[in-house]
Amino acid sequence: MCNDLIQKDLKYIWHPFTQMKDYETDAPLVIDRGEGVYIWDINGNKYIDGISSWWVNTLGHCHPGLNEAIKRQLDKIEHVLLAGFSHAPAIELAERLVQITPPELTRVFYSDNGSTAVEVALKMAFQYCRQTGRPRKTKFIALKNSYHGDTLGSVSVGGVDVYHKIYKPLLFEIFQAESPFRNPGFTGSVEKILKKHAHEVAGIIIEPLVQAAGGMLMYPAQYLAELKNLCDKYDVLLIDDEVAMGFGRTGRMFAFEHAGIIPDIICLAKGLSAGYLPIAATMATDGIYRAFYDDYEKMKTFFHGHSFTGNPLAAAVALENLKIFEEEKIIEGLQPKIKCLSKNLEKFRELDCVGDVRQTGMIGAVEIVKNRETGETYGFEERIGLEVYREALKRGAVLRPLGNVIYFMPPYVITEEEIAILTDIGVDSLKKVLG
């Protein structure tokens, strides 16, 4: 059965972010089931899910409460359009999101995933400026090394060449500021752009605290606070892309809370449904919402939508997810695990092949180098991360390095003992690959 499934996979499926020729030597891992922090392949091999299945699975696989929420909703209605219609899960989820975010964020616009949440935010900001008498504000500021998704709008504000460079002829023009990672100048690059072009800028989009797909590039909350001050000073919207960092990943419900700021727009996805079903939300202030509220013939309607916007099954499981967060005090329970992860990451500093170890909340990142003294890294073509991935699989863990960065982003239900095991596997895999 295993070989048959793999052959059918190779015959029919085009995998994301994958050079399919690699599968001539490395077949895809066919997963059969999951429970908690573990997944099993169809041969019965067990793995710790060290990356929360692409950063979405916060409460573990096959969570009984989340399973039951979907089953309850499935007996009522599986889907209905959200234009001219509504349903209890979407209404109650929107109410809950408004309750757990700052009071200024009053409106919830649903979509399908992180990319679409960003697309909504960009279009919303653009149209808002036009409808408030500032039609020249048509551009955005984004950061180098940023990643906001793979649809064309979100790619336009992306800054990771390996994902984005080839599509440049299709993209709209932006202003690109320097990344705050290892940048003592912080917001200087952004302010330089604003001093010259604020009259053209509708918004600044940011990944809060961690530029994830860029290599888990971390920076202080002070940068966010300074950025918000600049947005207020130059009359520019701050769009906070919480898709990867929201719902506890940084140790608080939302990453922007570390800076004590209130963004104008936030984008939510991934952990919103604990990885169960695709659902996203773009939240905006009442001031933004009011700019679209008028008689129909004034043509101020936000003409945007998706077939599965606010899907009842997805909304129901997302609502149950937030209920579990509150009742089981998930954020409070993360604090000792964050300390445990920090302690266990120290093991990597003893390895000559490690140039940097960094952590934000429940994210640990280990940067591999050829030469610690000079900081020389391995070339793209050497694919050291792939070799570490292979070794980790042999030892019972799923790690998916970003180039030369090995990272740990496990489900929150992981125990301190399992954190130690997961990081030990990372250490042993690095030793095997690089001596």
Beta strands, then each sheet from edge to edge (+ up, - down):
strand 1: 31-35
strand 2: 38-41
strand 3: 46-49
strand 4: 105-111
strand 5: 139-143
strand 6: 175-177
strand 7: 201-206
strand 8: 210-211
strand 9: 217-218
strand 10: 237-241
strand 11: 265-268
strand 12: 280-285
strand 13: 354-360
strand 14: 363-368
strand 15: 397-398
strand 16: 405-408
sheet 1: 1+ 2- 3+ 15+
sheet 2: 4+ 12- 11+ 10+ 7+ 5+ 6+
sheet 3: 8+ 9-
sheet 4: 13+ 14- 16+
end
